[in-house]
């Protein structure tokens, strides 16, 4: 293999035995049936691309771009190929060596420049709402971005500490991230109530920002490292911490990779990073104050079930709190959100969304619970049921208010015709 191939990428390429188990669980292969749009096929394309002295071809870039980074193949692979590491190497190589058409370059530069900056994101969401009458004149990618905008954007919480209720058991940082405060601020509010009720001080750290996942998955490696370093420094100033908790599963996957991103400097964060559902499973729920008995379809975000291998805890917590949890057929397949995928690949993302929505409709559930803000924003417009984060339901069941999305005027209520089951 040519010396230009990074050793860690070469190791993952050699580990693949081309068994084909990954093809059955890869969303793009399931949709398109093209070997080059399967993990096995992409590994061959990546191998050739990294070993070449020439820039990648347009065809190679197309098939790499179509990968959702859902990591379903990681859950399936019997050889233990770290496909996530490999696809990140591939995207960084494409970013460094391939010159995209200028509209693509502009869009790919704008996404991290806007989404990772709260003020810019708030302005963009406002402009998106104002542009609703002009939607039919917008390019496909901008239509996709506009449709994700909520009726009203939320704001980040100010730095500070929320005290625990009762006896203090520990102290956690709650990562706000970049997109969730604007799109789903009530998730954060429910998480704070639930964590403090469980006996934990909640810290909002000064100087914290985007986790870096958006930049990482677009091949902008140095940008991702800079964001990660800023977070590590912010949390180091926050004092002694029991855990660094996130309510966005995509952020949690990134935090747990900070050791690879930053080396020794990032390892303490990676070791203390917890998805909120993972953390609650470890420390226990507060006593349930009511048993709602609602039928809940639990949508397992890819970054949670495949990226972090957290599968049993979320539905178990919902059941413990008194909900009737309904499984979703093809639960291993991505909904099409996948970070910025629904912006960069709107046609494929839309097909995956509609497939997922039809399967959700078949559950007969009253509400959908999804542990990632991207999944919530992706699915809400095409479902005829409220969409909430599981912590909102757990908060409600243990003494908090009814989830806002389960009221008529709240965000993440249906805003378009629902997808009907076949």
C-alpha positions in Angstrom: 0.0 0.0 0.0 1.3 3.4 -0.9 2.9 5.4 1.9 0.3 8.2 1.6 -2.2 5.9 3.3 -2.3 6.8 7.1 -1.2 3.7 9.1 -4.5 3.7 11.2 -6.5 3.8 8.0 -4.4 1.0 6.4 -5.1 -1.2 9.5 -8.8 -0.8 9.2 -8.7 -1.5 5.5 -6.8 -4.8 6.1 -9.3 -5.8 8.8 -12.2 -5.9 6.3 -12.7 -9.5 5.0 -15.4 -8.5 2.5 -17.9 -10.8 4.1 -20.9 -8.6 3.2 -22.7 -8.6 6.5 -22.6 -4.8 6.4 -24.6 -4.6 3.2 -27.8 -5.8 4.9 -27.7 -3.0 7.4 -26.3 -0.1 5.4 -29.1 2.4 4.6 -27.7 3.6 1.3 -27.1 0.1 0.0 -30.6 -0.9 1.1 -32.0 2.0 -0.9 -29.7 2.0 -4.0 -28.4 -1.6 -4.2 -25.1 -0.3 -5.5 -22.0 -2.1 -4.1 -20.1 1.3 -4.1 -22.8 2.6 -1.7 -22.1 -0.1 0.8 -19.4 0.0 3.5 -17.6 -2.9 1.8 -17.6 -1.1 -1.5 -16.6 2.2 0.0 -13.7 0.6 1.7 -12.4 -0.5 -1.7 -12.9 3.0 -3.0 -11.1 4.5 0.0 -8.2 2.0 -0.4 -7.7 3.0 -4.0 -8.1 6.7 -3.3 -5.6 6.8 -0.4 -3.1 4.8 -2.4 -3.2 7.1 -5.4 -1.1 10.1 -6.1 -4.0 11.7 -8.0 -7.0 13.6 -6.5 -10.1 11.4 -6.1 -12.5 11.2 -9.0 -16.0 12.7 -8.9 -17.5 9.3 -8.8 -15.5 8.3 -5.8 -16.4 11.5 -4.0 -20.0 10.9 -4.8 -20.1 7.5 -3.1 -18.1 8.7 -0.1 -20.5 11.7 0.3 -23.5 9.4 0.3 -22.3 7.7 3.4 -24.4 8.8 6.4 -21.7 7.9 9.0 -24.6 6.1 10.8 -22.1 3.3 11.9 -24.7 0.6 11.5 -22.0 -1.4 9.8 -19.9 -1.1 12.9 -22.6 -2.9 14.9 -22.8 -5.6 12.3 -19.1 -6.2 11.3 -17.8 -9.5 12.7 -14.2 -8.4 12.0 -14.4 -5.2 14.2 -13.6 -2.7 11.4 -13.7 0.8 12.8 -15.4 2.2 9.8 -16.1 5.5 11.5 -12.4 6.2 11.7 -11.9 5.1 8.1 -14.6 7.3 6.6 -13.4 10.3 8.6 -9.9 9.8 7.1 -11.5 9.5 3.7 -13.4 12.8 4.1 -10.4 14.6 5.3 -8.5 13.4 2.3 -11.3 14.5 0.0 -11.4 17.9 1.7 -7.6 18.3 1.2 -7.3 17.1 -2.4 -10.6 17.4 -4.3 -11.9 20.7 -5.6 -15.7 20.7 -5.5 -17.9 23.0 -7.7 -18.2 26.4 -6.2 -21.8 26.0 -5.0 -20.8 22.9 -3.0 -17.8 24.7 -1.6 -19.9 27.6 -0.5 -22.6 25.4 1.1 -20.0 23.3 2.9 -18.2 26.4 4.2 -21.5 27.9 5.4 -22.7 25.0 7.3 -20.1 24.9 10.1 -19.7 28.7 9.9 -23.4 29.1 10.8 -24.5 26.0 12.7 -21.6 26.1 15.2 -22.2 29.8 16.0 -25.4 30.4 18.1 -26.0 34.0 17.0 -25.5 33.2 13.4 -27.7 30.2 13.7 -30.5 32.2 15.3 -30.3 34.8 12.5 -30.3 32.0 9.9 -33.4 30.4 11.4 -35.1 33.8 11.4 -34.3 34.3 7.7 -35.5 30.8 7.1 -38.9 31.5 8.6 -39.1 34.7 6.6 -38.2 32.8 3.4 -41.2 30.4 3.7 -43.2 32.2 0.9 -40.2 31.9 -1.4 -39.5 28.2 -0.8 -40.4 27.0 -4.3 -37.7 29.2 -5.7 -34.9 28.0 -3.4 -32.3 25.4 -4.4 -33.0 21.9 -3.0 -30.3 22.1 -0.3 -31.7 25.5 1.0 -35.2 24.1 1.0 -34.0 21.3 3.2 -32.4 23.7 5.6 -35.5 26.0 5.7 -37.8 23.1 6.6 -35.8 22.3 9.7 -36.4 25.7 11.2 -38.8 25.6 14.2 -41.6 28.2 14.6 -39.5 29.9 17.2 -35.8 29.4 18.0 -34.6 29.0 21.6 -31.4 30.4 23.2 -28.4 29.0 25.1 -28.5 29.0 28.9 -26.1 31.5 30.6 -23.0 30.1 32.2 -23.6 29.2 35.8 -24.6 26.4 38.2 -28.0 25.0 39.0 -28.0 23.5 42.5 -29.1 19.9 43.2 -32.4 19.2 45.0 -32.0 17.4 48.3 -28.7 15.6 49.1 -26.0 16.4 46.5 -24.6 13.3 44.9 -22.3 14.9 42.4 -21.6 17.6 39.9 -22.0 17.4 36.1 -21.4 19.7 33.1 -24.4 19.7 30.7 -23.1 20.2 27.2 -25.4 22.6 25.4 -23.9 22.1 21.9 -24.6 24.3 19.0 -27.9 23.3 17.4 -30.0 21.9 20.2 -30.4 25.2 22.2 -32.0 26.7 19.1 -34.1 23.8 17.9 -35.1 22.0 21.1 -34.4 24.2 24.2 -37.0 22.3 26.2 -34.8 19.2 26.1 -32.2 21.1 28.1 -34.8 22.4 30.5 -36.2 18.9 31.1 -32.6 17.5 31.6 -31.8 20.1 34.2 -34.9 19.4 36.2 -34.3 15.6 36.0 -30.6 15.8 36.9 -31.1 18.2 39.8 -34.0 16.0 41.1 -31.6 13.1 40.9 -29.2 14.9 43.2 -26.7 16.5 40.8 -25.5 20.0 40.4 -25.7 21.1 36.8 -22.9 23.3 35.4 -23.2 25.4 32.2 -19.5 26.1 31.4 -18.2 29.5 30.3 -16.5 29.3 26.9 -18.0 26.0 25.8 -19.2 25.6 22.2 -19.8 23.1 19.5 -18.4 19.6 20.1 -16.8 19.5 16.7 -18.8 16.7 15.2 -20.2 18.7 12.3 -16.7 19.8 11.2 -15.2 16.3 11.8 -17.7 14.6 9.5 -17.2 17.1 6.8 -13.5 16.4 6.7 -12.6 19.7 8.4 -10.3 18.1 10.9 -8.3 21.1 12.2 -11.6 23.0 12.7 -12.9 20.1 14.8 -9.8 19.9 16.9 -10.0 23.6 17.6 -13.5 23.3 18.8 -12.6 20.2 20.9 -9.7 22.0 22.5 -11.9 25.0 23.5 -14.3 22.7 25.2 -11.6 20.8 27.1 -10.2 24.1 28.4 -13.7 25.4 29.3 -14.5 22.2 31.3 -11.1 22.2 33.0 -12.1 25.6 34.5 -15.4 24.2 35.7 -13.9 22.4 38.8 -14.4 18.8 39.9 -16.9 16.9 37.7 -18.7 13.6 38.1 -19.5 13.5 34.3 -19.8 15.5 31.2 -23.4 14.9 30.1 -25.0 15.5 26.7 -28.6 15.2 25.5 -27.6 15.1 21.9 -26.4 11.6 21.0 -24.2 12.8 18.1 -22.3 15.1 20.5 -21.8 12.2 22.9 -20.2 10.1 20.2 -17.8 12.9 19.4 -17.0 13.6 23.1 -16.1 9.9 23.6 -13.6 10.2 20.7 -11.8 13.2 22.2 -8.9 10.9 23.1 -8.4 10.2 19.4 -9.0 13.8 18.4 -6.7 15.5 21.0 -4.6 12.6 22.4 -3.8 12.6 26.1 -5.4 16.1 26.6 -8.8 14.7 25.4 -8.7 11.4 27.2 -10.2 12.6 30.6 -13.2 14.1 28.7 -13.7 10.9 26.7 -13.6 8.9 30.0 -16.2 11.1 31.7 -18.5 11.7 28.7 -22.0 10.3 29.1 -25.2 10.4 27.1 -27.9 11.5 29.6 -29.8 8.3 29.2 -26.6 6.3 29.8 -25.9 8.5 32.9 -29.5 8.0 34.3 -29.2 4.3 33.9 -26.0 4.4 35.9 -27.2 6.6 38.8 -30.9 5.7 38.8 -34.1 7.6 38.1 -35.8 9.7 40.7 -39.0 8.0 42.0 -41.8 8.1 39.5 -44.6 10.5 40.6 -47.0 9.3 38.0 -47.4 6.4 35.6 -48.6 8.0 32.3 -49.1 4.6 30.5 -48.7 6.3 27.1 -47.7 4.2 24.1 -44.2 5.5 23.2 -42.3 4.5 20.0 -38.6 4.8 20.9 -36.4 5.8 18.0 -32.8 4.8 18.6 -30.5 7.5 17.2 -27.7 5.9 15.2 -25.1 7.8 17.2 -26.5 6.3 20.3 -27.1 2.6 19.3 -24.2 2.3 16.8 -21.8 5.1 17.7 -21.9 4.5 21.5 -23.5 1.0 21.6 -26.1 2.2 24.0 -29.2 0.1 23.2 -31.0 -1.4 26.2 -30.9 1.6 28.6 -33.2 4.1 26.9 -36.3 1.8 26.4 -35.7 0.3 29.9 -35.8 3.7 31.5 -39.0 4.6 29.7 -40.6 1.3 30.8 -39.4 1.9 34.4 -41.1 5.3 34.3 -44.4 3.7 33.4 -44.6 4.1 29.6 -45.7 1.4 27.1 -42.6 1.2 24.9 -43.2 0.1 21.3 -40.3 -1.2 19.1 -39.9 0.2 15.6 -39.4 -2.1 12.6 -36.0 -1.6 10.9 -34.9 0.2 14.1 -31.2 -0.2 13.0 -31.7 2.0 9.9 -31.0 5.7 9.9 -33.8 8.3 9.7 -31.7 10.3 7.2 -30.7 13.2 9.5 -27.1 12.1 10.2 -25.7 15.5 11.2 -25.8 17.6 8.0 -26.8 14.7 5.7 -30.3 15.9 5.3 -28.9 19.2 4.0 -26.2 17.8 1.8 -28.1 14.8 0.5 -31.7 15.8 0.7 -33.1 13.3 -1.8 -31.7 10.2 0.0 -32.4 11.7 3.4 -36.0 12.2 2.4 -36.4 8.6 1.3 -34.9 7.4 4.6 -37.1 9.8 6.6 -40.3 8.6 4.9 -39.4 4.9 5.3 -38.7 5.5 9.0 -41.9 7.5 9.5 -44.0 4.7 7.9 -42.5 2.2 10.3 -43.1 4.5 13.3 -46.8 4.9 12.1 -47.2 1.1 12.3 -46.4 1.1 16.0 -49.7 2.7 17.0 -47.8 4.9 19.5 -49.1 8.1 20.9 -45.7 9.8 20.9 -42.2 9.3 19.4 -39.2 9.6 21.7 -35.8 10.3 20.0 -32.5 10.9 21.7 -31.0 13.3 19.2 -32.1 16.7 18.1 -31.3 16.0 14.5 -33.6 13.0 14.4 -36.4 15.0 16.1 -36.2 17.8 13.6 -36.0 15.3 10.7 -39.0 13.3 11.6 -41.4 15.8 13.2 -42.7 17.4 10.0 -43.9 14.0 8.6 -45.4 12.4 11.6 -48.9 12.7 13.0 -47.7 12.4 16.6 -45.7 14.6 19.0 -41.9 14.1 18.9 -39.9 14.5 22.2 -36.6 13.6 23.7 -36.8 10.7 26.2 -35.7 13.0 29.0 -38.8 15.1 28.6 -41.0 12.0 29.2 -38.7 10.9 32.1 -38.9 14.4 33.6 -42.7 14.3 33.3 -43.0 10.9 34.9 -40.9 11.9 37.9 -42.6 15.2 38.8 -41.9 17.6 35.9 -44.3 19.3 33.5 -46.0 17.7 30.6 -43.7 17.7 27.5 -44.2 20.9 25.6 -44.4 19.1 22.2 -47.5 17.3 23.5 -49.4 20.6 23.6 -51.0 22.1 20.4 -48.8 25.1 20.0 -45.4 23.6 20.8 -42.3 23.0 18.5 -41.9 19.5 17.0 -45.6 19.2 16.3 -46.5 18.1 12.8 -46.0 20.9 10.2 -46.7 19.0 7.1 -48.8 16.1 5.8 -48.0 12.9 7.7 -46.5 9.9 6.0 -49.1 7.1 6.0 -48.2 3.4 6.5 -48.4 1.2 3.5 
